[in-house]
Structure formats: structure tokens, C-alpha cells
Amino acid sequence: MALKGPRPALLLLLLLLVLLPACLALGRRETRHEKFHRQHVDFPKTSAPDARRYCNLLMPRRNLTADTCKPTNTFIHAGPAEVDGVCHSGGTPSTENYYDSNVPFELTTCRLAGGAQRPPCNYRGRTSTQRIRVACVGGLPVHYKTQL
């Protein structure tokens, strides 16, 4: 008597088609631009009761406290395309490959609040609205330099 329904080989093929893209993504290294976005772009802004709790939530979530506590990090609360635009018409060339934004961005700056340099890390946060300076390579931001 023949089996009714999908055959095991067909099921295996379908499973591979579903899992293959995820497996390929795991084996691929993050580009400098992707790392910049992971470390510095949070849009829409993640909800937290205050800047301190925001930083203590986002720093580990963005893998910035895996082995050691990153001393400082700034999150930009604007869409990725708007931030990328600083390397084009949304910014003005500064020095070397640095560009200054033409408009201010909403920012949250997280600073290590002393104590341990290893996790668990404790951060204090400060919000502001300022212009930013980023390093651009190939027309894309790859390094956050400072707020202006």
C-alpha cells in the first residue's frame, strides 16, 4: 500500500529550503556598516522608563557587553536611511572621511557608571538633540565619532 501525503524526501527538501537562508546568515560576518547600525541606530527608540534603564537594557541587547563593558556608546534615534544620508546630502564633509550631519538627531549616550569593567555592567544615560559626526566608507557610515 502506498503512503498518502508528502514523501519524506519532499519534506526534507522543503525543510532545507526554509533553513538554508538562516544557516547562511549565521556563517556570514557582519559588515562594518551593519555593525555601525547594530551599535548606534535605535529607531524607533526602544521604550524604557528613563535613560539609565534604557542604557542597561540596550547595551547588552546590542552585544556591547559580551566580554567587557564598553565604556561609552551613543544611540541615534532616527531611521537607518536618515542616518546613512549623513554620508551624502544630509551631511557636510569634515576631515578625512568624516561627515557632519546637517541637522540634529535625538541621541542617548550611555556611559559606564564605574565599578566593574566586566559584566554585569551598570550604565548611566543622557539624552540630547545634537548634530553628529560619522566616518563614511563607500558612501555608508561605519564609525560614530562624536556629537557636535
Residue frames as a rotation matrix with the C-alpha (Angstrom) as fourth column:
MET 1
0.589 0.808 0.000 0.00
0.808 -0.589 0.000 0.00
0.000 0.000 -1.000 0.00
ALA 2
-0.221 -0.671 0.708 1.43
0.641 -0.647 -0.414 3.42
0.735 0.362 0.573 -0.98
LEU 3
-0.524 -0.033 -0.851 1.93
0.756 -0.478 -0.447 6.23
-0.392 -0.878 0.276 1.55
LYS 4
0.411 0.680 0.607 -0.54
0.808 -0.580 0.103 9.06
0.422 0.448 -0.788 1.29
GLY 5
0.934 -0.064 -0.352 0.59
0.132 -0.853 0.506 12.65
-0.333 -0.519 -0.788 1.78
PRO 6
0.657 -0.723 -0.214 4.04
-0.731 -0.541 -0.416 14.20
0.185 0.430 -0.884 1.29
ARG 7
0.734 -0.504 -0.455 7.02
0.377 0.860 -0.345 11.94
0.565 0.082 0.821 0.88
PRO 8
0.681 -0.516 -0.520 9.97
0.544 -0.118 0.830 12.12
-0.490 -0.848 0.201 3.31
ALA 9
-0.334 -0.852 0.404 12.37
0.923 -0.207 0.325 13.34
-0.193 0.482 0.855 0.58
LEU 10
-0.006 0.427 0.904 9.99
0.563 -0.746 0.356 16.18
0.827 0.511 -0.236 -0.30
LEU 11
0.923 0.341 -0.178 9.69
0.317 -0.410 0.856 17.15
0.219 -0.846 -0.486 3.36
LEU 12
0.263 -0.916 -0.304 13.48
0.771 0.010 0.637 17.16
-0.580 -0.402 0.708 3.71
LEU 13
-0.421 -0.387 0.821 13.81
0.858 -0.465 0.221 19.38
0.296 0.797 0.527 0.64
LEU 14
0.431 0.674 0.600 11.24
0.360 -0.738 0.570 21.84
0.827 -0.029 -0.561 1.97
LEU 15
0.866 -0.168 -0.471 12.97
0.454 -0.130 0.881 21.91
-0.209 -0.977 -0.037 5.35
LEU 16
-0.142 -0.986 0.084 16.33
0.903 -0.094 0.420 22.67
-0.407 0.135 0.904 3.69
LEU 17
-0.228 0.123 0.966 14.78
0.692 -0.678 0.250 25.49
0.685 0.725 0.070 1.65
VAL 18
0.796 0.570 0.204 13.43
0.226 -0.594 0.772 27.05
0.561 -0.568 -0.602 4.83
LEU 19
0.830 -0.461 -0.313 16.60
0.352 0.000 0.936 26.65
-0.432 -0.887 0.162 6.93
LEU 20
0.203 -0.829 0.520 19.28
0.975 0.120 -0.189 27.37
0.094 0.546 0.833 4.31
PRO 21
0.298 -0.121 0.947 18.98
0.224 -0.955 -0.193 31.21
0.928 0.269 -0.257 4.36
ALA 22
0.925 0.054 0.377 19.22
-0.340 -0.326 0.882 31.24
0.171 -0.944 -0.283 8.17
CYS 23
0.692 -0.713 0.112 22.29
0.555 0.625 0.549 28.98
-0.461 -0.317 0.828 8.12
LEU 24
0.151 -0.641 0.753 24.00
0.863 -0.286 -0.416 31.14
0.482 0.713 0.510 5.50
ALA 25
0.566 0.115 0.816 23.31
-0.123 -0.967 0.222 34.28
0.815 -0.226 -0.534 7.53
LEU 26
0.974 -0.208 0.093 24.87
-0.059 0.163 0.985 32.72
-0.220 -0.964 0.146 10.63
GLY 27
0.412 -0.865 0.286 28.07
0.825 0.488 0.286 31.93
-0.386 0.118 0.915 8.76
ARG 28
0.266 -0.259 0.929 28.40
0.658 -0.656 -0.371 35.43
0.705 0.709 -0.004 7.25
ARG 29
-0.511 -0.516 -0.687 30.39
0.849 -0.429 -0.309 38.10
-0.135 -0.741 0.658 9.05
GLU 30
0.591 0.689 -0.421 28.76
0.663 -0.711 -0.233 41.40
-0.460 -0.141 -0.877 9.89
THR 31
0.139 -0.520 0.843 29.88
0.754 -0.496 -0.430 44.27
0.641 0.696 0.323 7.63
ARG 32
-0.821 -0.483 -0.304 31.26
0.567 -0.635 -0.525 47.48
0.060 -0.603 0.795 9.15
HIS 33
-0.705 0.631 0.325 28.06
-0.428 -0.744 0.513 49.27
0.565 0.223 0.794 8.11
GLU 34
0.238 0.795 -0.557 25.87
0.090 0.553 0.828 46.57
0.967 -0.247 0.060 9.71
LYS 35
-0.207 -0.403 -0.891 27.96
0.920 0.229 -0.317 46.78
0.332 -0.886 0.324 12.89
PHE 36
-0.968 -0.115 0.225 27.53
0.071 -0.979 -0.193 50.57
0.242 -0.171 0.955 12.91
HIS 37
-0.218 0.966 0.137 23.75
-0.491 -0.230 0.840 50.17
0.844 0.116 0.524 12.73
ARG 38
0.277 0.304 -0.911 23.71
0.518 0.751 0.408 47.47
0.809 -0.585 0.050 15.44
GLN 39
-0.400 -0.575 -0.714 25.81
0.905 -0.122 -0.409 49.61
0.148 -0.809 0.568 17.78
HIS 40
-0.915 -0.204 -0.348 24.37
0.283 -0.939 -0.193 53.05
-0.288 -0.275 0.917 17.10
VAL 41
-0.715 0.699 -0.010 20.92
-0.494 -0.495 0.715 53.12
0.494 0.516 0.699 15.45
ASP 42
-0.815 0.558 -0.158 17.81
0.523 0.589 -0.617 52.53
-0.251 -0.585 -0.771 17.56
PHE 43
-0.693 0.618 -0.372 14.68
-0.677 -0.735 0.038 53.51
-0.250 0.278 0.928 15.66
PRO 44
0.444 0.449 0.775 12.03
-0.183 -0.802 0.569 53.65
0.877 -0.395 -0.273 16.71
LYS 45
-0.435 -0.683 0.587 13.54
-0.684 -0.173 -0.709 54.29
0.585 -0.710 -0.392 20.11
THR 46
-0.358 0.224 -0.906 13.21
0.452 0.891 0.042 51.35
0.817 -0.394 -0.420 22.47
SER 47
0.425 0.648 0.632 10.86
-0.292 -0.563 0.773 52.21
0.857 -0.513 -0.050 25.32
ALA 48
-0.275 -0.458 -0.845 12.31
0.771 0.421 -0.479 52.47
0.575 -0.783 0.238 28.82
PRO 49
0.618 0.633 -0.466 11.24
0.783 -0.446 0.433 54.48
0.066 -0.632 -0.772 31.90
ASP 50
0.832 -0.407 -0.376 14.45
-0.253 -0.882 0.397 56.55
-0.494 -0.235 -0.837 31.96
ALA 51
0.594 -0.651 -0.472 17.85
-0.697 -0.124 -0.707 56.91
0.402 0.749 -0.527 30.26
ARG 52
-0.328 -0.738 0.589 19.67
-0.920 0.391 -0.022 54.75
-0.215 -0.549 -0.808 32.83
ARG 53
0.045 0.421 0.906 17.33
-0.198 0.893 -0.405 51.81
-0.979 -0.161 0.123 32.35
TYR 54
0.913 0.216 -0.347 17.38
-0.355 -0.003 -0.935 52.36
-0.203 0.976 0.074 28.59
CYS 55
0.175 -0.942 -0.287 21.20
-0.921 -0.054 -0.385 52.03
0.347 0.332 -0.877 28.55
ASN 56
-0.512 -0.380 0.771 21.22
-0.712 0.689 -0.133 48.99
-0.481 -0.617 -0.623 30.85
LEU 57
0.442 0.710 0.548 18.68
-0.107 0.648 -0.754 47.34
-0.891 0.274 0.363 28.53
LEU 58
0.948 0.059 -0.312 20.19
-0.304 -0.113 -0.946 48.28
-0.091 0.992 -0.089 25.16
MET 59
0.119 -0.989 -0.089 23.91
-0.991 -0.124 0.055 47.81
-0.066 0.081 -0.995 25.80
PRO 60
-0.531 -0.334 0.779 23.68
-0.348 0.924 0.159 44.04
-0.773 -0.186 -0.607 26.41
ARG 61
0.474 0.797 0.374 20.87
0.101 0.373 -0.922 43.63
-0.875 0.475 0.097 23.87
ARG 62
0.911 -0.180 -0.371 23.15
-0.412 -0.352 -0.840 45.08
0.021 0.919 -0.395 21.17
ASN 63
0.794 -0.593 -0.134 26.02
0.590 0.805 -0.065 42.80
0.146 -0.027 0.989 22.30
LEU 64
0.401 -0.642 0.654 28.14
-0.164 -0.752 -0.638 45.66
0.901 0.149 -0.407 23.64
THR 65
0.219 -0.296 0.930 28.83
-0.974 -0.131 0.187 44.00
0.066 -0.946 -0.317 26.99
ALA 66
0.779 0.172 -0.603 29.65
-0.274 0.958 -0.080 40.41
0.564 0.228 0.794 25.97
ASP 67
0.267 -0.773 -0.576 33.22
0.704 0.565 -0.431 40.15
0.658 -0.290 0.695 27.32
THR 68
-0.712 -0.470 -0.522 33.89
0.694 -0.587 -0.417 43.60
-0.110 -0.659 0.744 28.73
CYS 69
0.352 0.830 -0.433 31.78
0.727 -0.534 -0.433 46.65
-0.590 -0.163 -0.791 29.44
LYS 70
-0.099 -0.331 0.938 32.05
0.845 -0.527 -0.097 49.14
0.526 0.783 0.332 26.58
PRO 71
-0.706 -0.288 -0.647 32.91
0.666 -0.581 -0.469 52.43
-0.241 -0.762 0.602 28.33
THR 72
-0.358 0.605 -0.711 30.62
-0.256 -0.796 -0.548 54.64
-0.898 -0.014 0.440 26.25
ASN 73
-0.767 0.200 0.610 28.20
0.632 0.403 0.662 54.31
-0.114 0.893 -0.435 23.35
THR 74
-0.637 0.573 -0.516 25.74
-0.439 -0.820 -0.368 56.63
-0.634 -0.007 0.773 21.63
PHE 75
-0.448 0.616 0.648 22.43
0.774 0.630 -0.063 55.53
-0.447 0.474 -0.759 20.13
ILE 76
-0.942 0.167 -0.291 20.90
-0.294 -0.828 0.477 57.59
-0.161 0.535 0.829 17.33
HIS 77
-0.384 0.888 0.252 17.10
0.399 0.406 -0.822 57.65
-0.833 -0.215 -0.510 17.28
ALA 78
0.030 0.365 -0.931 16.47
-0.807 -0.540 -0.238 58.12
-0.589 0.759 0.278 13.57
GLY 79
0.889 0.389 0.240 15.70
-0.169 0.767 -0.619 55.81
-0.425 0.510 0.748 10.69
PRO 80
0.201 -0.866 0.459 18.62
0.534 0.489 0.689 53.94
-0.821 0.107 0.561 9.10
ALA 81
0.248 -0.079 0.966 18.17
0.946 -0.197 -0.259 55.77
0.210 0.977 0.026 5.76
GLU 82
0.935 0.125 0.332 18.24
0.061 -0.979 0.196 59.15
0.349 -0.163 -0.923 7.51
VAL 83
0.651 -0.756 0.065 21.44
-0.143 -0.038 0.989 58.23
-0.746 -0.653 -0.133 9.38
ASP 84
0.093 -0.604 0.792 23.03
0.822 0.495 0.280 56.82
-0.561 0.625 0.543 6.18
GLY 85
0.688 0.306 0.658 22.15
0.672 -0.610 -0.420 60.11
0.273 0.731 -0.625 4.47
VAL 86
0.799 -0.473 -0.372 24.75
-0.077 -0.693 0.717 61.93
-0.597 -0.544 -0.590 6.57
CYS 87
-0.167 -0.906 0.389 27.32
0.369 0.308 0.877 60.44
-0.914 0.290 0.282 4.16
HIS 88
-0.334 0.148 0.931 25.54
0.933 -0.086 0.349 62.17
0.132 0.985 -0.109 1.25
SER 89
-0.277 0.285 0.918 23.30
0.274 -0.892 0.360 65.23
0.921 0.351 0.169 1.02
GLY 90
0.775 0.622 -0.115 22.38
0.251 -0.135 0.958 65.01
0.580 -0.772 -0.261 4.71
GLY 91
0.636 -0.622 -0.457 25.93
0.569 -0.023 0.822 65.81
-0.522 -0.783 0.340 5.76
THR 92
0.889 -0.453 -0.062 28.89
-0.417 -0.749 -0.515 68.06
0.187 0.483 -0.855 5.11
PRO 93
0.497 -0.777 -0.387 32.43
0.534 0.625 -0.569 66.71
0.684 0.076 0.726 4.64
SER 94
0.976 -0.216 0.019 34.61
-0.129 -0.511 0.850 67.48
-0.173 -0.832 -0.527 7.66
THR 95
0.062 -0.994 -0.089 38.10
-0.961 -0.083 0.263 65.95
-0.269 0.069 -0.961 7.76
GLU 96
-0.863 -0.451 0.228 39.41
-0.359 0.865 0.351 62.80
-0.356 0.221 -0.908 6.10
ASN 97
-0.755 0.622 -0.209 36.36
0.181 0.504 0.845 60.54
0.630 0.600 -0.493 5.63
TYR 98
-0.644 0.524 -0.557 34.27
0.654 -0.002 -0.757 62.20
-0.398 -0.851 -0.342 8.37
TYR 99
-0.511 0.600 0.615 30.94
0.303 -0.544 0.782 63.89
0.804 0.586 0.096 7.69
ASP 100
-0.943 0.277 -0.184 28.97
0.063 -0.395 -0.916 66.22
-0.327 -0.876 0.355 9.97
SER 101
-0.283 0.918 0.279 25.19
0.955 0.296 -0.005 65.95
-0.088 0.265 -0.960 9.90
ASN 102
-0.717 0.104 0.689 23.32
0.221 -0.904 0.366 68.99
0.661 0.414 0.625 8.63
VAL 103
0.206 0.860 0.467 20.52
-0.498 -0.318 0.807 68.50
0.842 -0.399 0.363 11.14
PRO 104
-0.551 -0.371 0.747 20.48
-0.834 0.206 -0.512 67.46
0.036 -0.905 -0.423 14.79
PHE 105
-0.182 0.435 -0.882 19.44
-0.097 0.884 0.457 63.96
0.978 0.169 -0.119 15.83
GLU 106
0.643 0.375 0.668 17.84
-0.732 0.045 0.679 62.71
0.224 -0.926 0.304 19.03
LEU 107
-0.126 -0.815 -0.566 20.57
-0.299 0.575 -0.761 60.79
0.946 0.073 -0.316 20.90
THR 108
0.948 0.154 0.280 21.05
-0.310 0.229 0.923 58.70
0.078 -0.961 0.265 24.02
THR 109
0.044 -0.988 -0.147 24.63
-0.518 0.103 -0.849 58.47
0.854 0.113 -0.507 25.28
CYS 110
0.956 0.230 -0.181 25.42
-0.011 0.646 0.763 55.60
0.293 -0.728 0.621 27.64
ARG 111
0.030 -0.971 0.238 28.47
-0.636 -0.202 -0.745 55.80
0.771 -0.129 -0.623 29.92
LEU 112
0.029 -0.134 -0.991 29.78
0.513 0.853 -0.100 53.13
0.858 -0.505 0.094 32.24
ALA 113
0.669 0.368 0.646 28.94
-0.305 -0.657 0.690 54.19
0.678 -0.658 -0.327 35.80
GLY 114
-0.142 -0.811 0.568 32.19
-0.951 -0.048 -0.306 53.00
0.275 -0.583 -0.764 37.34
GLY 115
0.413 0.246 0.877 32.71
-0.639 0.764 0.087 49.74
-0.649 -0.597 0.473 39.10
ALA 116
0.092 -0.376 0.922 33.29
0.228 0.909 0.348 46.54
-0.969 0.178 0.169 37.17
GLN 117
-0.331 -0.275 -0.903 34.73
-0.817 -0.396 0.420 46.56
-0.473 0.876 -0.094 33.66
ARG 118
-0.965 0.061 -0.257 33.22
-0.073 0.872 0.485 43.10
0.253 0.486 -0.836 33.16
PRO 119
-0.155 0.988 -0.009 29.53
-0.427 -0.059 0.902 42.16
0.891 0.144 0.431 33.02
PRO 120
0.295 0.889 0.350 27.17
0.955 -0.290 -0.067 42.77
0.042 0.354 -0.934 34.60
CYS 121
-0.732 -0.564 0.382 27.70
0.602 -0.798 -0.023 46.37
0.318 0.213 0.924 33.51
ASN 122
0.169 0.759 -0.628 26.00
0.866 -0.419 -0.273 49.40
-0.471 -0.498 -0.729 35.01
TYR 123
-0.589 -0.341 0.732 25.38
0.733 -0.606 0.308 52.43
0.339 0.719 0.607 32.79
ARG 124
-0.145 0.584 -0.799 24.06
0.369 -0.717 -0.591 55.92
-0.918 -0.380 -0.112 33.24
GLY 125
-0.230 0.154 0.961 22.38
0.973 0.037 0.227 57.60
-0.001 0.987 -0.159 30.29
ARG 126
-0.386 0.119 -0.915 21.88
0.114 -0.978 -0.175 61.09
-0.915 -0.172 0.364 28.95
THR 127
0.218 0.531 0.819 19.53
0.931 0.137 -0.337 62.19
-0.291 0.836 -0.465 26.19
SER 128
-0.299 -0.295 -0.907 20.21
0.016 -0.952 0.305 65.12
-0.954 0.077 0.290 23.90
THR 129
0.757 0.417 0.503 19.48
0.541 0.030 -0.840 66.50
-0.366 0.908 -0.203 20.45
GLN 130
0.229 -0.792 -0.566 22.66
-0.340 -0.610 0.716 67.33
-0.912 0.029 -0.409 18.55
ARG 131
0.689 -0.180 -0.702 24.40
-0.694 0.115 -0.711 67.10
0.209 0.977 -0.046 15.21
ILE 132
0.722 -0.419 0.551 26.67
0.013 0.804 0.595 64.08
-0.692 -0.422 0.586 14.77
ARG 133
0.140 -0.739 -0.659 29.97
-0.986 -0.166 -0.023 63.22
-0.093 0.653 -0.752 13.07
VAL 134
0.708 0.097 0.699 30.40
-0.099 0.994 -0.037 59.83
-0.699 -0.043 0.714 11.40
ALA 135
-0.506 -0.837 -0.210 33.11
-0.506 0.090 0.858 58.20
-0.699 0.540 -0.469 9.31
CYS 136
0.654 0.749 -0.107 31.90
-0.473 0.293 -0.831 57.13
-0.591 0.594 0.546 5.87
VAL 137
-0.642 -0.752 0.145 33.31
-0.345 0.453 0.822 54.42
-0.684 0.478 -0.551 3.62
GLY 138
-0.904 0.287 0.317 31.74
0.424 0.505 0.752 53.71
0.056 0.814 -0.578 0.26
GLY 139
-0.592 0.688 0.419 29.02
-0.309 -0.674 0.671 56.26
0.744 0.268 0.612 0.99
LEU 140
0.476 0.752 -0.456 27.90
0.169 0.430 0.887 54.49
0.863 -0.500 0.078 4.19
PRO 141
0.348 -0.348 0.870 28.55
-0.862 -0.484 0.150 55.28
0.369 -0.803 -0.469 7.86
VAL 142
0.360 -0.320 -0.876 30.95
0.168 0.946 -0.276 52.83
0.918 -0.048 0.394 9.53
HIS 143
-0.435 -0.542 -0.719 32.06
0.832 0.063 -0.552 54.66
0.344 -0.838 0.424 12.68
TYR 144
0.753 0.637 0.167 30.37
0.475 -0.701 0.532 57.05
0.456 -0.321 -0.830 15.11
LYS 145
-0.289 -0.932 0.219 32.87
0.509 -0.343 -0.789 59.77
0.811 -0.116 0.574 16.04
THR 146
-0.839 -0.018 -0.544 31.05
0.497 -0.435 -0.751 62.28
-0.223 -0.900 0.374 18.24
GLN 147
0.428 0.892 0.142 28.16
0.903 -0.420 -0.087 64.65
-0.018 0.165 -0.986 18.68
LEU 148
-0.485 -0.617 0.619 28.82
0.681 -0.711 -0.175 68.26
0.548 0.336 0.766 17.74
